[in-house]
Amino acid sequence: MSGAVAFDALKFVERLEAGGFTHAQAKAAAEAFSEATGQELATKRDLREVETRLEAKIETSVANLKVDILRWLVVTQIALGGFVYAAIKFVK
């Protein structure tokens, strides 16, 4: 993550206390949250960058799939043409 945001534990505790948590509850919640997030949070920019990379990979995969399908169609048409030609030669 390029633009990671630091977790402000003091502000988190103060907000929980303002919402009715005791100091001990707010402190425990802040410590648990801090550990769970590893001190870094993804920003919207981080998510947009990941989305852009995934979209590019999907577009590439779709393009490759289209080429593979076209190849398969051409090969099967050639094989079918050969089969029909052989069948006509066999019948004559």
Order of alpha helices (4+ residues) and beta strands (2+ residues): beta-alpha-alpha-beta-alpha
